[in-house]
Structure formats: C-alpha cells, structure tokens
Amino acid sequence: MLKIISIAALALAVSSCASVENILNAPDKMPSTPDTMTAINAKKGLVTMQSPHSVQDTADKLAAIIESKGMKVFARVDHQKNAQSVDLTLRPTQVIMFGNPKAGTPLMQCEQSVAIDLPQKILISEDADKKVWLSYNNPEYLKNRHNIKGCDTEIANISKALNSVSKAAIAK
C-alpha cells in the first residue's frame, strides 16, 4: 500500500513540475488575472491595487517616492530580466525591497521572527491582459503570522506608510 501511495505522490509531483515548466516557458498562456484579484489576494495576506502605468514606470515612481519619504531602497529585483538571462520568458515583474530601521526594529523587538518578512517588499507585475498590479504583504497578515502582540501602533503606522507609497505610485 505504501508503495502505491509513494508512486501516486511522485506522479503528482512530476505533473505539477510539468505545469510549472509550461507556465515558465509560455507566460502568455497563463490564466489572466481575474477582476477579483484584490479579494483573492486578501485571503493570501496581500493588499493589491491596479496601476494605470507600466511595470517599469510604476516601479520607478515607487522607488522615487520611497526615497523621498526617507526610506531606503535596499534592492530592486527584475524577475523578467533574470528569466531572460536563462532563456526563459516572464511577463514584466519587479520587486522593490525597502524599509526604515525606525519602523522595522520596533516590530522585530515585539517578535523577532518577523525579520524573515523584512525589509518590506512591493511586487509590481503585469498579467496576461496587460493589466499592471501592485501588491504587498498586509501588515495585519504579518501580525497574525508571527503572533505579534503589543505592537498595534507600529503595525498601524507601517500599514499607513505602505498604503500611502503604493497609492502615490499608482496615481495618474
């Protein structure tokens, strides 16, 4: 019986990898992002907003806004460019990692495991319908994930800052 279960698990794993490989090699064949993306991503702990700008323009604008607010951009990852470097295709996808020790350190003092989710990250990506989306981890999700207690003010401030820079980056 164990051998049958192991074979079934192996078959499932192999078929999952094949599906992922097909998506990586043909991103235009991926299902389009539904209009209910915000509701779906809320269940994943993400806050998602649609941008009227390209991925590049949204990311450039976001990085400039972050720096103008006194925060530091630690890294900017262009996943599309990285995919191209290994002969794979991917729709425009960038992640900006940023933060401010004045905001992050008190959160880590409340619960040090939150450091795995810091610095903050914002994803900007384009779906199959050419819609551009900006997403970030909901601080309330991080509060629950890490069982953070006694840092409600810090969580509220981080939430406000993320919302502010995100809305500014997608403003027309």
C-alpha positions in Angstrom: 0.0 0.0 0.0 2.8 2.4 0.9 4.5 1.8 -2.5 1.2 2.7 -4.3 0.9 5.9 -2.3 4.6 6.8 -3.0 4.1 6.3 -6.7 0.9 8.4 -6.7 2.7 11.2 -4.8 5.6 11.0 -7.3 3.3 11.2 -10.3 1.5 14.2 -8.7 4.9 16.0 -8.1 6.1 15.3 -11.7 2.8 16.6 -13.2 3.0 19.7 -11.0 6.5 20.4 -12.2 5.4 20.0 -15.8 2.7 22.5 -15.3 5.1 25.0 -13.7 7.6 24.5 -16.6 4.8 25.1 -19.2 3.9 28.3 -17.4 7.5 29.5 -17.2 8.1 28.9 -20.8 4.8 30.3 -22.0 3.7 33.1 -19.7 1.3 34.4 -22.2 -0.6 31.1 -21.7 -1.1 31.7 -18.0 -4.6 32.4 -16.9 -5.4 36.1 -16.8 -5.7 37.9 -13.5 -9.4 38.0 -12.5 -11.0 41.2 -11.6 -11.5 39.8 -8.2 -7.7 39.7 -7.7 -7.9 42.0 -4.7 -10.4 39.7 -2.9 -8.3 36.6 -3.8 -5.1 38.2 -2.6 -6.7 39.4 0.6 -7.0 35.7 1.5 -3.3 35.4 0.8 -2.5 38.3 3.1 -1.8 40.7 0.2 -3.0 44.1 -0.5 -3.4 44.6 -4.2 -4.0 47.7 -6.3 -4.2 48.2 -10.1 -1.8 50.6 -11.6 -2.6 52.6 -14.8 1.2 52.7 -15.5 3.6 50.1 -16.9 5.5 47.9 -14.5 8.7 49.9 -15.2 7.0 53.3 -14.7 5.2 52.1 -11.5 8.4 50.7 -10.1 10.4 53.8 -10.9 7.8 56.0 -9.4 7.5 53.8 -6.3 11.3 53.8 -5.7 11.4 57.6 -6.0 8.5 58.0 -3.6 10.1 55.6 -1.1 13.4 57.5 -1.1 11.6 60.9 -0.9 9.9 59.7 2.3 13.3 59.0 3.9 13.2 55.2 3.5 15.9 53.2 1.8 15.5 51.0 -1.3 17.7 48.0 -0.4 17.1 46.1 -3.7 15.2 46.1 -6.9 14.7 42.7 -8.5 13.7 42.5 -12.2 12.4 38.9 -12.4 11.7 39.3 -16.2 15.3 40.2 -16.9 16.5 37.4 -14.7 14.3 34.9 -16.6 15.7 36.2 -19.9 19.2 35.6 -18.7 18.4 31.8 -18.6 16.4 31.8 -21.8 13.0 31.8 -20.2 10.2 34.3 -20.6 8.2 36.1 -18.0 5.8 39.0 -18.1 7.2 42.2 -16.6 7.6 41.5 -12.8 9.6 43.6 -10.4 10.0 43.6 -6.6 11.3 46.5 -4.6 12.7 45.8 -1.2 12.8 48.8 1.2 12.5 50.0 4.7 13.4 52.1 7.6 15.0 50.7 10.7 13.0 53.2 12.8 9.8 51.3 11.7 11.1 47.7 11.4 13.2 47.4 14.5 10.4 48.0 17.0 8.4 45.4 15.2 11.3 42.9 15.5 11.6 43.8 19.2 8.0 42.7 19.6 8.5 39.4 17.7 11.9 38.7 16.2 10.6 36.2 13.7 9.0 39.0 11.7 12.5 39.7 10.4 12.0 37.0 7.8 9.4 39.2 6.2 11.5 42.4 6.4 12.5 44.6 4.8 9.2 45.3 3.2 8.6 44.2 -0.4 6.3 45.5 -3.0 5.6 43.5 -6.1 4.7 45.1 -9.4 3.6 42.7 -12.2 1.7 42.6 -15.4 -1.0 40.0 -16.1 -1.9 38.3 -19.3 -4.4 41.0 -20.1 -1.6 43.7 -19.8 -3.0 45.0 -16.5 -0.4 46.1 -14.0 -0.8 45.2 -10.3 1.0 46.4 -7.2 0.9 44.1 -4.2 2.4 44.0 -0.7 2.0 41.9 2.5 -0.8 43.2 4.6 0.8 44.1 8.0 -2.2 42.5 9.7 -1.3 39.3 8.0 2.3 39.6 9.3 0.9 40.4 12.8 -1.1 37.1 12.7 1.6 35.1 11.0 4.1 36.0 13.7 1.7 36.3 16.6 2.9 39.9 17.3 1.5 41.3 20.5 1.8 44.8 21.8 2.8 46.5 18.6 -0.6 47.7 17.3 0.7 51.3 16.8 3.7 50.0 14.9 1.5 47.8 12.7 -0.9 50.7 12.0 2.0 53.0 11.1 3.5 50.5 8.7 0.1 49.8 7.2 -0.4 53.6 6.7 3.1 54.0 5.1 2.6 51.1 2.7 -0.8 52.3 1.7 0.5 55.8 1.2 3.5 55.0 -1.0 1.5 52.5 -3.0 -1.3 54.8 -3.8 1.1 57.6 -4.7 2.9 55.2 -7.1 -0.3 54.3 -8.9 -1.7 57.8 -9.0 -2.3 59.2 -12.5 
